[in-house]
């Protein structure tokens, strides 16, 4: 009787380190029998027979066959299952399913031949074989599956038309795609080779060198025998090459042994058919299809291109498909005309004309209407003109967060100038550098609080008003949306901050992109919470004022006291709140205690990655239908925000990392180190294009050319963000951190290399390393920057190195510790080996402080001092003495809030954050608590 064989087979049990999914996997063999079938008995095997009410080849018959062939035995079932499916047209399919540890592929073939034809000796059918334990497998880098479908196998074809490819080419195609998906970090492929009994599993790895030729690359794959899979990481991709027998269709796995398995079947005519199987819990079907398409396209190029072709010429995607992927990340603008030719002050003037009597800014007892704000800003502009400022000039602004600051910023813009905001709490050297680098001759600030710099005039806003009358009749500055509006300085890897120049049209586009979606209107009340030197403030100020809202200025010390800030939100009926996740975590805790009636309808997160799990307590008390929570990924160089993702309770359960789709007018794509578009699911560098792309870095043409590039895919200038991400099939973005040494600490963007270079600028430091650590993993409040220094000078203490750094770096960039080391340990790749660095020295000697006053009723010991020292020690994760300074031991603003909350919970007197900062030595703080009523 002639038979046609179709089967699915999982690799028989292999050695050692195979993952648990493979250890449990089964294989099946399906044999088509034509004509009457009289199965032969086999000892130890029960044959089930079923009549299918359909003819063979019909959709119903095919579905039943697929279901039976793909159903593994349950753990308590026999190791082998045999089912004969009979169809109404007289044909039948024999389905054999077995644990790979019971029968290998050849044994299944022998069993089928004996059952149907009576030929050969049937294999011995073992009793039930329990699943074999295995090692956990490595998570796939694309990680976009549906956890609810874990264990369900998907498969997609790998369609190629090449003829007679070599085994090396078939394996190399999958290996090259994996290497491109991981920027060369993962090049290991598991190769499954059928043997007489069982399957040999080896691991082959060919490093990705784009300068190498295709011939050299394939020769390395050909030459490698591979290593037995033993201790060490388990690959994420496997390849199996088999021979296709006449009339057979071969799929190797019921459950893939690894996240992705590519199975190639050779036919007698030299053609190959490929099938990619995957676990739907780890890989989305769209991602699997994209990976399979990349393998097919890569194989075509490896076979057809000449051996001398550089590997860099091999593309993952055809150009047309790359363009389609880029288009997935593009969101059309909602108001293109408004976003291209308007200025910030021009748009503000429109609002002021429509709503002159509406309140624009509230700062304590100060309330400015739109008309008043417009008028005062006009006086500032005229005063600047009187001082000789001309359109395009850069004007430094060094003012505290007040209504006066808002007037000044608007006035600078009305003068046609560019504002350069500086935080007055920055070290003097940083302020000097900013002024010198910007080339500004005018700084609006306080002469008493700003360093004297030759050639720079420091003028208070009040001094500009009398000058305004000297410029009557001056022609108003024409609107030019392409002109620069502001320059914000961000941390730079060279050891110096770099200025980002942003034009008016970008801010206009930002407001246009969000106005309708967020329903921004004149009924909204916003907070101005962040430093003007932090780009989140651009969104707070102009997002509010260009949509007619009321902007409530939050005083500096209120931003440091969560309870006071919560009270401000309730008192002013704030509707729109912008927060970093770190700050909002403290607000959630305050909300759980104070439970005031809040008017919030929109909360925007930005500045740092959001762990959606932290929002569970908020959602437990506030409906997401009444107060929208929006997670927005953004970069200073792309005008504050790039994407938007509305977070719901379902996202909290799913622990999503999505930051959403590009805003209207913005575009997103993910690319490899050479700028080539990566398919959905593949992690790489995030490129941002569209309306938000800045003009570049001030006075740094080389850096601008490196980071702001012309898009070869036809979308104008795009910014290489340095952020790592992956594009989802629906166009949403997962943010996966940084590619370089940049970190985010409590919303501040920090280049660790800048801190390192500042340390190296000390004459006694010959080597340095800087790392970010978390005392408690995932707890942003415990983020701490630790520095290590090789000190060559004798008698130089780490305290001196810290003092040197404090004269250059702002507080948020200051290392919590400096630890002296003999040398900086390096990996074999020449990078800092952070794992080999010693535990940081958190016990740097502090200046002696007066002991707390001893009172007559204190007795021999002070219980309050002991309790406070215990609280400090717990918060800082180190022993604390009376002479220790909270901030020198790694304390930060979030830990201050947490500590004051714990004191309140223990019934200790309330201490304001301002008083804490002024009394940060333990002995001084204890005396402060005593004077506040502590016993």
C-alpha positions, 0 to 999 in steps of 0.5 A: 500500500502506497503511503504519503507521510506528513509529520511533526517531530520534536527533537528527542531528548538531548544532553544537559542544559536544554530548557524546560519547554524542550524537556517537556516537548513531544513530536508527532508523525502523520501518515496518509493511507489510501484505500482500506486500512487494517492496522497491525497490533503493537504490544503496549500501544492502544490505537484509537480510531475516529470517524471524521464526518468529512472528506479528506482535504476539506477544511473540517478534516484538516482542522481535525488533523491539525488538532490531533497532531498538535495535541501533546499527551498530558503528564499522566497519559501514556508516552505514545498516542496513536489515533487513526482518523477515517474520512468519508471518502475512504482515506485515513490519517494515522497520527502518532504523538510521542514524548521525545524521551520515549521515541525518536523520529526514526522509531516513530517512522518504524512504528507507522510502517509496521502499523500500516504495512506490517513491515519491519520490527516495531519499536518497544513502546515504553510505559509512561515517561514523566517529563524531563526537567530542564533549565530555564530558557533565555527570554527572547529580546523581542519579548512581545508575546501574550503571557496568557498564551504561554505554552501555545505554539505558533508557526509561520512559513519562511518563504524563499526561492533559493535553490540548493543552499548549504547548511552553513547558509541556512544556519548563518541566515538565522544567526545574522538576523539574530545578531542584527536584532541584538546589535551583535550582542547575541550571536549564539544559535543552537543547531539541532542535528538528527543522529541515528538515535536522538539528536545532537544539540550544539551551539555555534556563534560567529561574531558580527563584523560588518566589514567582513565579506559574506564569504568569510562569514559563511566560512566561519559558520561552515568551519564551526563544529559547535560546542555541546550545550552545557553550562551557560546561557541557553540560545534564543534561536535554534536551527534544524536542517532536515531532508524532505522525503517525497510527499512529506511535510515536516515540522520539528516541534509541537512546543518550540525548544527555544523561543524561536526555532527555524526548521529547514526541509530540503527537497529532492529538487534542491529547494528548501521549505522553512517553518518558524515555530515559536511560543505565543507567550513570548513572541507575538505572531506579527513579530514571528512573521517579521523574523521569518521574513528577515531570515528568508530575505537574508538567506536570499542575499547570502546565496545570491550575492557574491562572496566578496560582498561586504556583510554590511550590504546585507539588509534585513528588510527590502527597501519597500518593507523598511519604508512600510515599517517607518510609516508605522511610526508616523502620526500625521499632524493635526494642525500643520499650518499652526505648527509651522509658522507661529511663535510662542509669543504670537500664540500667547497674544492670540489668547490674551486678546480672546481672554484678557481678564482671565487669570493667567498666573497665580503666585501666592497673593500675586494674580496676573491676568492674560492682559497684565502678563502680556503688558508686563512682558512687553515692558521686559521686551522693550527694556531688553531692546533698550539695553541693545538686545537684538532679535536672535540674541541669547538672554540668560534667565536666572530667576527663582520659580515665581510669576516674575520668571514667567513674565521674563521668559515671555518678555525675552520671546517678545523681544525676538530673543532666545531665553537660556534658563539657568537654575539659581541653585547651580554651582557658580562654575556651571553658571559661568560655563553656561553664560560663556558657552551661550555667548550671552551678554545679558542675564536677567537675574539678581546681581547679588545671587549671580556671579560677576562675569566680565562683559556680562550685564546682570539686570533684575526684571524690575530694572528693565521696566524703566527702560521700556519707555526708551524704545517707543516706536520700535517696529514689532518683531515679525513672527518667525516660527523657525527662529530659536525660542530657548536653549536648555542645557543638558548633561554632556558626556564630555564633562560639560553640559550641551545646549539644545536649541529649540525653535518656536514652531516646535512648541507650537506643534507640541501644543497643537498635537495635544490640545484636542486629545487632552481637551486643554482649555481655559477651564484648566488649572496647571501647576508650574512645578519644575525648574525652568532649566528642566524641559518639563517646564516648557510643557508646563508653562506654554502648554497652559498659557497657550491654551488659556489655562491658569498657571499656579506657581509652586514655590521651591520648598513646596515642591520639596514637601509632598504634604504641602504640595498636596494641599496646594493641589486641593486648594487651587483645584488643579486639573492638570498635573505634570510629574516625574514618576518618582515625585508622583510616588510620594503624592500617592502616599500623601493621597492615601492619608490626606484624602482631600477632594482633588479636581485632577482630570489629567496627570502627565508623567515624564522625565523618567521611565514609569513603572506602571505597577506603582499606580495600583494604589492610585487606581484603587481610589481614583477612577481612570475614567475621571482622571486620565493618567498619561505616560509620555516619553520625551527628550529635550532634543525633540521638544519635551514629549514624543509619545503618549500612552494612556495608562489604565488598570489593565496596563498595571496588571500587564506591567506594560513597558509601552510609552505609546505611539508618536504624537501627531506630527512626530515619528518613531522608528527603531534602528540598528547601529548603522541606522538601518530600520529594524522590524517590529519587535527588534530592539535598537536605537530610537530615532525621532523625527517630525515636528519636535526635532530641535535645531541642534546643539549650540556651537557644536556642529560636529555633535549636531551632525552626529546626532541630528541626521538626514533620514535615508528613508525620506522623513527629513531630519531625525534625531538619534536619541541614544535610547533603546526601544522596540516598535510594536506591530501596532506602532506603539513603542516600548522604552528599554532604557539607554544605550550609553552611560546616560541615566535618569535620576528623579527626572534629571537626565545625567551623563555618568561620563560628565561626572567622571570627567569632572572627577578626573579634572582634579589633579590628584585623580588619575582614574575614575568610574561612576555607577548608578545603584539602587539600595532597593531594586526598583525603588527610585527613591533609593537611587544613588550615584557612587563614584570611584577614584584612583587618587595619586596624590598623598594626603588627598581625601575623598572628601576633597574630591567630593568638594571639588565636584560640588563646585561644578556639578548641580546637586542632582548630579553629585555622587553620594559617595567617592571611594578610593581604589588602587585601579579601575577594574576593566572587562576583557572588552576594556569597559569598566567592570562594575561587578568588580568594584568594591562596596562604596565607602558611605562613611566619609568623615563629616565635619564635627557638629555640636551635640544636642543640648542635654536637658535635665530630664533627659537622663544619661541617654537621649531616647529621641536621639536614638530613635532619629539615628535609627530612622536615618540609618534605616533610610540610608542603609548605613550606621549614622552617628551624631556628626554625620550629614544626611546628604553626604551619606547618600540622602536625597529629596525623596528620602527626606520626604520618606523620612519625615513621613515615618517621623510623623507616623511615629508621632514625632513633631513635624519638621518642614523639608526646608528646616531639614535641609538647613539642619542636615547634620544628625546632631543639629536635626535632633536639636531641631526636633527637641525644640519643636516639641520632641520629648 
